[in-house]
Amino acid sequence: MSFLYSHPPGASQVGTTVTLARDRHRPKPLVSDLVLTCDFPDSERGAQTSADSARQNLVHQICMFHHLVPTSIIGCLDLQTHAMFKKFSHENINSKANVKSSSQRALKAKLVAQFPDMEPVVDQIIPKKAQLVHVKCQDRISLYTIDGKVMFFQHFDDELVPSLHLVHQFPQYFPSIKTDRGAIKFVLSGANIMCRGLTSKGAELPDEPMEKDQIVIVNAEGKEHALAVGKLTMSTKEIEEVNNGIGVELLHYLGDGLWSHHE
């Protein structure tokens, strides 16, 4: 069941089309089972705060028009896709070089500094006798591979980010968050995750606080394996308190170019 809105009451200045589609995983026609999709004109895309506010106002206008009560799943996703590997392919690779043993040790130390729980298994992830390869790509992206499989990646000199192949092997060693069931198909299309998708029923934030810019694994309600890897745009405390705007910037997700890539 879906509804198509063109310039709904009170929202013509911010949106052209709005679709409410019931989550197929749930049979009851509750508002919490509806997912909002908004297409905003280019003039609105420059101001994220303005767009977030406009999106929420639009939801309330629609719910009031239909005598419905909005709940937390509404507006939980930023549907513009920002993940860096959405269109990644072999054509994006510039060069490859073997990593020297000294540099390999430095990378291991950086991994452990970022993810302290990994220390007992870091030599399994990057064995001493294995040849780590540095793959330089466009847009200052670096991949680090072993036997053709991407283990982690990096943008310029930023933090190291684990690939989902690595995450699925060692899931317990990375900090994680869980989003609600309604967000799954949007995460798998590369959409950033809004705070409300992390605080609604079915979602879960860790008991131990995490700070802004922490690399996190994105799990989902009802799913055994991680769907994506992202970066917190604010602390988990702020996500709970502010409960507005983007909470996780998506970097890599199941089905993107990096997931499919193999040397």
C-alpha positions in Angstrom: 0.0 0.0 0.0 1.4 3.4 -0.9 0.2 7.0 -1.3 1.6 9.5 -3.7 1.6 13.2 -2.8 2.4 16.1 -5.1 2.8 19.3 -3.2 0.9 18.2 -0.1 -0.7 21.0 2.0 1.8 23.2 3.8 4.8 21.5 2.1 4.9 22.7 -1.5 7.9 25.0 -0.7 10.2 22.0 0.2 9.1 18.9 -1.7 7.8 17.7 -5.0 6.9 14.1 -4.3 6.3 12.2 -1.1 5.6 8.5 -0.9 4.4 6.6 2.2 5.0 2.9 1.8 4.0 0.3 4.4 6.8 -1.9 5.6 6.0 -5.4 4.1 7.5 -7.1 7.1 4.6 -6.0 9.3 1.0 -6.7 8.6 -0.7 -4.0 10.7 -1.3 -0.6 9.0 0.2 1.4 11.8 2.0 4.7 11.1 5.0 3.1 12.6 4.9 0.7 9.7 5.2 3.4 7.2 8.5 4.7 5.6 8.8 8.2 4.3 10.5 8.9 1.0 11.0 12.6 0.1 12.5 14.1 -3.1 13.8 17.6 -2.5 14.8 20.1 -5.1 18.5 20.9 -5.5 18.0 24.2 -3.8 17.1 22.5 -0.5 20.0 20.0 -0.5 22.6 22.4 0.6 21.2 23.0 4.1 20.9 19.7 5.9 19.3 21.2 9.0 16.7 22.9 6.9 16.0 19.7 5.0 15.6 17.7 8.2 13.2 20.2 9.6 11.2 20.4 6.4 11.0 16.6 6.2 9.6 16.3 9.7 7.1 19.1 9.1 6.0 17.4 6.0 5.3 14.1 7.8 3.2 15.9 10.4 1.2 17.6 7.8 0.4 14.3 6.1 -0.4 12.6 9.3 -2.7 15.4 10.4 -4.4 15.3 7.0 -5.1 11.6 7.4 -5.9 11.8 11.2 -2.8 9.7 12.0 -0.3 9.9 14.8 3.3 9.9 13.7 5.8 7.7 15.5 9.6 7.4 15.7 10.2 5.5 12.4 9.0 8.4 10.3 11.8 10.5 8.9 14.5 8.1 10.2 16.5 8.2 7.0 18.4 10.6 4.8 17.6 9.2 1.4 20.3 10.9 -0.5 23.1 8.3 -0.9 26.6 9.3 0.2 28.4 6.0 0.6 31.8 6.3 -1.1 31.7 2.9 -2.9 28.2 3.1 -4.4 29.6 3.2 -7.9 33.1 1.8 -7.2 34.7 -0.5 -9.9 38.2 -1.6 -11.1 38.2 1.6 -13.2 38.6 3.6 -10.0 42.0 2.0 -9.2 45.1 4.0 -10.0 47.9 1.7 -8.7 49.0 -1.1 -6.4 52.0 -1.7 -4.3 53.1 -4.2 -1.7 53.2 -2.8 1.9 56.6 -3.0 3.5 56.9 -4.9 6.8 57.5 -1.7 8.8 54.4 0.0 7.3 52.4 -3.2 8.0 53.4 -3.0 11.7 52.3 0.7 11.8 48.9 -0.2 10.2 48.4 -3.0 12.8 49.2 -0.5 15.6 46.7 2.0 14.1 44.0 -0.7 13.9 44.5 -1.6 17.6 44.5 2.1 18.6 41.2 2.5 16.9 39.7 -0.8 17.9 41.4 -1.9 21.2 39.4 -5.1 21.4 41.1 -6.3 18.2 44.5 -6.7 19.8 44.2 -10.4 20.5 43.4 -11.2 16.9 45.2 -8.5 14.9 47.9 -11.1 13.8 45.1 -13.3 12.5 43.7 -10.4 10.5 47.1 -9.4 9.1 49.4 -12.4 9.5 53.1 -11.8 9.6 53.8 -13.9 6.6 50.9 -12.5 4.6 51.5 -9.9 1.9 49.4 -6.8 2.5 48.8 -4.8 -0.7 48.1 -1.1 -0.9 45.6 -0.3 -3.6 45.5 3.4 -4.4 42.1 4.6 -5.9 40.6 7.8 -7.1 39.4 10.4 -4.7 42.3 9.6 -2.3 40.8 6.3 -1.3 43.2 3.5 -0.2 42.3 -0.2 0.0 44.4 -2.7 1.9 44.1 -6.2 0.6 45.4 -9.7 1.4 45.1 -12.4 -1.3 42.9 -10.1 -3.3 40.4 -9.6 -0.5 39.8 -6.1 0.9 40.5 -6.1 4.6 40.1 -2.4 5.4 40.2 1.0 3.6 41.1 4.6 4.3 40.3 8.0 2.9 43.4 10.1 2.6 45.0 9.9 6.1 41.8 9.4 8.0 40.9 6.5 10.3 41.1 2.9 9.0 37.7 1.4 8.2 37.0 -2.4 8.2 35.4 -4.0 5.2 32.3 -6.0 5.7 34.2 -9.1 4.7 36.4 -8.5 7.8 33.5 -7.5 10.0 31.7 -10.7 9.2 34.7 -12.7 10.3 35.3 -10.8 13.5 32.0 -9.0 14.4 32.6 -9.0 18.1 35.7 -6.7 17.9 34.0 -3.7 16.5 31.7 -1.1 18.1 28.2 -1.4 16.7 24.7 0.1 16.6 21.4 -1.4 15.5 18.8 0.3 13.4 15.1 -0.7 13.1 13.7 -3.1 10.6 12.1 -0.3 8.5 15.6 1.1 7.6 17.0 -2.0 6.1 16.2 -1.5 2.4 17.3 2.1 2.6 20.6 1.3 4.3 21.2 -1.3 1.5 20.8 1.5 -1.0 23.4 3.6 0.7 21.3 6.1 2.6 22.7 7.8 5.7 20.8 6.9 8.9 18.9 9.6 10.8 18.9 9.7 14.6 15.3 8.5 14.8 16.2 5.3 13.0 18.6 4.6 16.0 16.2 5.5 18.8 13.0 4.0 17.6 11.5 0.6 18.7 13.7 -2.2 17.3 16.8 0.0 17.2 19.6 -0.2 19.8 22.5 2.0 20.9 25.3 0.6 23.1 25.2 1.1 26.8 28.8 2.4 26.7 28.8 5.9 25.2 30.6 6.4 21.9 31.9 9.8 20.6 31.5 11.6 17.4 33.5 10.2 14.4 33.6 6.7 15.9 33.6 4.1 13.2 30.6 1.7 13.8 29.2 -1.4 12.4 25.5 -1.1 11.4 23.4 -4.1 12.4 19.6 -4.2 11.9 16.6 -5.6 13.7 16.1 -9.2 12.8 19.3 -9.6 10.9 22.2 -11.8 11.9 25.0 -10.1 10.0 26.1 -6.5 9.7 24.6 -4.5 6.8 27.0 -1.6 6.7 29.9 0.4 8.2 29.6 4.0 9.0 30.8 6.9 11.1 28.9 8.6 13.9 28.2 12.3 13.1 27.5 13.0 16.8 28.0 11.1 20.1 25.5 8.4 21.0 24.5 10.7 23.9 23.6 13.5 21.5 21.8 11.0 19.2 19.5 10.2 22.1 19.1 13.7 23.4 18.8 15.6 20.1 17.1 12.8 18.2 17.2 14.8 15.0 19.4 14.9 11.9 21.9 12.4 10.6 23.3 10.0 13.2 25.4 7.8 11.0 27.2 8.7 7.8 27.3 5.5 5.7 30.7 4.6 4.3 30.2 1.0 3.0 27.3 -1.4 2.7 26.3 -4.8 1.4 26.1 -4.9 -2.3 28.1 -1.7 -3.0 31.2 -1.7 -5.3 33.6 -2.5 -2.5 31.6 -5.5 -1.4 31.7 -6.9 -4.9 35.4 -6.0 -5.5 38.0 -8.8 -5.6 41.5 -8.5 -7.0 
